[in-house]
Structure formats: structure tokens, C-alpha cells
Amino acid sequence: MNTRLILIANALIGLCLFSPTASAQVAVRGQTVYTMSGDSIANGVVVIVNGKISQVGPANSVTIPAGYRVLDAKVVTPGLIDAHATVGLSGILNYKHDQDQLEHSAPIQPELRAIDAYNTQDELVTWIRTFGVTTVHTGHAPGETISGQTMIAKTFGNTIDDVTLVESAMVAATLSPSALKKGKPKSPGTRGKQMAILRAKFIKAQEYKNKLAKAEDDKKPDRDLSLETLALVLDRKMRLLITADRAQDIASALRLAKEFNIDIVLDSAAEAYLLIDEIKAANVPVIVHPAMYRAVGDRKNQSFETAGMLKHAGISIALQSGFESYVPKVRVVLFEAAIAAANGLTFDEALASITIDAAKLLRVDNRVGSIEIGKDGDLALYDGDPFEYTSHCIGTIINGQVVSEKKR
């Protein structure tokens, strides 16, 4: 009987320690703390209480309460944000049973929700967490004209409810040959057809929205989840994430946004540097392609310097790990920022592209992206310059929980 009670007690203690909703009281001391809300702090301290940042400042001005767990690092940053990925839907095994990032039964399926496919326990989610990635904008991959919805999630938690920041963030569309399916009756085979079916679907959504507004309660049209979702885009309550790399496809995306007065975000945008004036005039943000994409096909003209060129032109940018169909199906956004820092972005700009600038682009900067009092207790700890090859992530904290202490 005593043994059984001990086992039960140990299990309860384990739940308290590792539950995403339970937060230990923790403080972090850093030789340099990059708050991303102002100047960096030398010999800084961050105190987290009940999952939220309660104090941040120089060590001589912050008192760490007795009994707190204290971690030390050379460099402390906000938890990193991957601005576009498919992690959690594209699983680590690369077998059909854990690949939920693309549904090919129809070319336009905005009703598909990322939260219905996201696997909180997938090992790739754990993997990126060990490098300091605490928040990810993820969902259905490029590859159909509209492949589904995206979500914004923390990278630690047992259930969807535990991890979700934004349930339905954007609707993912693709304007590139990867979404062209020649010979398939339902799918477009050319760029002209692709734009035509996309425009036709938005027109149908406009008509559906108008019918709903005018109809009496007992005469409303049958629910259509696809049109309902696109109606949210037309009402600017959801944004359209458009993956486009060639300049001609980026231009088509900008025309679509203007025609329907919708809020878009450009994704990948390998040739965006050819249309800097047009993108800036349209006030459209860009989630820049991973530098480590293979430079073939539509991305043959991609450049390591794209992020820097767009940023310095005054265009809002963030970096991403992206998606490609081969193993391991996820990159580490930290390394993408390191490459950008060596090719046009300053250190601070590169770090911002995976912290506060990414948070602002994703509209979650009230919760994450910087080390400020009241924000979520998400931190990444490093034993040196995080962009140096010889440095390691030595700790990750999410909502005040130390979720990784592996040296990566």
C-alpha cells in the first residue's frame, strides 16, 4: 500500500513539473540579455513568475526572490519565432501516416484547419525547441492553390489547447508550379487557370457573404465551410499567406490583394528584390525564404541578401524554416538568421527577424517576441553568440517552464 502511494505521489509531482500549464518560479542571469524592446543589458537578470516575465534589468537592480531556480548563460534572448513552417503536420518519420501537411483531393480547401492535424508530440517539434525556438507559425504546406489554414503555437505542451496562441492565423495559398497539376481535371495546369479559379472562388465567397447578410434566419443558405473561411479573408479577419517566388507570381499576388481588398502576406518570395517598390507601396510584409532552400526551379534566383534588401527598403520581414518534401522537413530558423546576419542584416536586425519583428508580423507581439514585463516567459539561453557556429543553445524556457537543457 505504501509503495502504491509513493508511486502515485511521484506521478503527481511529475505532472506538476512537466505540465505546460504549471510554471516553476525561475530566474535567468545573462552576461548579455537582448530584450529586443530596447538596448541589450550587460549582466542582466530576468525573473519569471507564473509563466510571465515579472522583472528584467541589470543584476544590481533586480532582486531574485529566495527559493527561485536560477539559470546562467552568456547570452539570453527572447524565445525564437519561426515565422512559417509545417512542423507538427509534417512528421519526423516521412511516412504517409505522419504527413498531414498537404491534402491533394482538391485544389482549393481553405476549410482545412491546422489545429486538426498538428501533433504536439512530434519529435521535430521537440528538436527545434532544443535550439531555442518557442513559437511557430505552422500549418498546411505550399503545393495546392489553397491548401488550408495555419496556426500559431508554442513548441511545448500536451494538447492543442495547451500550445495554441492563434487557432486560425492565415489561409495558405500557392502561386507557383508546385500547385499546378497538369492532366488533373480539378486542378489548374497553368498560371492563368490558377488565378482564374482563385478569383472565381473569392467571387463565390462574396456572393455567399452577401446572401448571409440579406437572408432571414430561416432562409439562410446551407453552411459552406470553404466559403465561410474565404469570407473571413474578404472581411480582413484572416490574412491570405501567398507562397510565390517568381516576380510574375508576386505581381499576381499583389493584384489579387488589390482587387479584393484583402490582407496578404508574401511567403518565400525569392525574386522579391525585383519588386521592392511595388511590395512597399502595397504595404505587404514578407516571410523570406530559407537561405538553405535549394536554388532550383522558381527559386533559382534566390539570394542570401534578400532579407537585407527588403529590410533596408522599409519592408516588414521575418525569417522561416519553410517546407520541402525531403527529410527532415524542418530547418532551424536560428541558422537562417545567422546566414542573413552574414549577408546584409546587422546582428540586431537578424535577431529581430526571428523574435520581435516576427512577432509583429504574426500579430502576437503582445505575448511574445521580446523580454518585457507582462509578456510570456519564453527565453532562449546560449553559451556564446547565437549566430556563431561554435555556440550552443543550453536552455529553452516556455511559459516559465524549463523545457530543454540539452546542449545543441
Steps between C-alpha positions, in 0.01 A plus 500: 500500500780743594682420178187576302455836674862588424451420131185714486678787674793480258261504205326810632833674554597413142179650367566822689856521373425434135148631450501792255257685723713463813782752530791480739636827636820554305760770443762527229830686522668593176832666426306666217120513487351604166153622596405608144298780658798731550874482554662174604574464871847404626487268801123487475240305694155382392252378762196295399199453727205277412605482137538876448803728512480698824843670510776578252803722542863521613598260776554784747140616458314166502446290810458129445255371763617224732432147383499579128680275258780701338654427158808665355596568139736720304220618272126514567247581228123487472375159393551470126208517258483300177278715277396218264541126522308176468645342813238308696321407176799365307625235739848371564450153352429610140237227462146562376348451844678805646488731195194723539634820346334458159162366389487442124132411451410854389698810397315740732433394858515799737280319751782263602616604846856462619381435856330181379829362368766641733684239709627655823709191571687483170876467542570782254317739733725380782806536276449867410418577863849393604645783287292766675195504269200558725230618256419380151260613228418168339237325294419374156787510255533668160399264222131564425334821388356527853627224723338592833547710810795576724525536876742655748616272779751464779742210457422342837173356624296181514189606308393752238337709771831508690706628208271718289554875482289558188264226386453624141773742402505511119372317194789351302500546122759414236577679174773283353548187289489284815122555503452436128378145425490453125257230388290504819150631420445673834841666520645788297772420249612854423550827686205657316266222609633516855420869533162449334382233745635701792310812391186297430510354850530843658207624291294207625602586854385860444163375376468259792581778746239729342233228509568442869470870573169540316325171578251451781609256771277223365616555141876515537701293249646168612831536677807477279818477704719589203307818418467589868877497533556711190233742622719558806786586263273740309403663829872532585450289810752248365797561275589315182853359510613476138804292413647650183861515383514628144448871450200436273328296773579758767342762272191279462474474877512879534229539234277248676537686827407827335205358307332348806640741760642212702788493745785285368842385614757397240676173574839388365515773232835405348486781241347759734805723450378560144174651629612689809318822406175317425508293820577806710225705334250222574619487864531123481730313742728219384595176673828449315596159362754291691851565378557126498228431243644337192535770233312317223178551308306808610769569760796492264546876548475502878766692690652493846464878493122515443416550868744788528382668182134487604569606859709799398232605250256531790304179437389296801675160497541187705692177441374144480605136489262433208405167344653257257381147441821317590627396843521655761230745386602766747789742530607700802408865461794599719738391223298688239546819703871432530533484121297821464728668757797422277326622186351843553322506835670631811511276807209687659295490179559128456403427860191720462398303190452190718371678810319835520466566125359151449262553793380830353452351154298214652313743729592321820744760632272560799606155623840412356801635309668712769602483864260741666305499823162332452595302191522121489803355673662366182880516491790345309838457672835472318861443602623759246393707202190311378599553137848351542546141384688409818225627734227283648149543628524384863146565612147575384224638719135513393232659717745490791568129456855378435418271210851427374849501646668301227812650351423554132 
